[in-house]
Amino acid sequence: MPSLITGTPAGNVLTQEDLYLEGAPVIIIQDYNANLLNNPDADGYYWGMSGTSTYPAKIIGCVEDVSLTEGLTMNDVRCDTDGVKDTVQRRDYVEFNMTIKSLFPLSISTDFLNLSTATVGSDAEKVGIGGINNNKSYHVYAPKVYDEDTGDLLIFNLHKAKFVDAWTIETRYGDNWVISGVKLRAYADSTKPAAQKFGVIVRHDPSVL
Amino acid sequence: MKDVVADNPQTTKISTTVALQSLFPAQLKYIGLSGKEYRWEKAGDVVHVLEEDAPTLLSKKHIHRGCCGVYSDGNVLFQLYKEAVNA
């Protein structure tokens, strides 16, 4: 018995790192028709983003309260004799929720507000509030550099996402305008391997890995 | 009857154009220094503009105060698509 009793199990034991992240990732979107930067990479993973003239990458400006969550269908396997013996789960979607402070330019906010394509001229930009184009999907690339000295970063890459649910533009007294209720929901992309059909997470940290 | 054109030959002006490609995901509508209006329907579209209009259009940015670090210089709207061609 060890001199210090910690309660840890015997045998092969793995631990997590004493490393904690702070702040939101940058959220970048690109038209779904664009090719991913790694399509796939040497390990068979589909991820990364490269803006092109036809399909520019767009950075969602000044976000706050970003959270990444998922939607599941989950049902217990109930047996009258024994009770709940199992739970069957199926992943439905993966979703970024966020609050956005940047309303301009309208030609970018038209994406997360589900407005029409903008018309931009020398002195004005115009967008229409019409029906919602349900055929428009995006790649989502959300990097978070957690050590700026070494460039260590974590990347969330969602393959096929849409902006869903109702937004609210809050015009607060004495405070900046806020666009709340924005949800960027990623669905299964059947063109990707089953194990990564919703997305891929990449961690780049040579000092540890 | 004399041919007026033959007696007073007009100088034929060859307009040189430059192909500019839109980099911005919107319909872009701009009037060049020549007074000619140009329109790009979507990002990636290429429109031939008069050479005299090109510098102004190439220098256009949609915003001058970007939000995001290295991209804070604003959104460049156009890039040269290929060498100038004679119209």
Interface residues (C-beta under 8 A of the other chain):
Chain A: V26 D31 T52 S53 T54 Y55 P56 K58 I59 G61 C62 S102 F104 P105 S107 I108 T117 A118 T119 V120 G121 S122 E125
Chain B: Q21 S22 L23 F24 P25 A26 Q27 L28 K29 Y30 I31 K42 A43 G44 H62 I63 G66 C67 C68 Y71 N75 L77 Q79
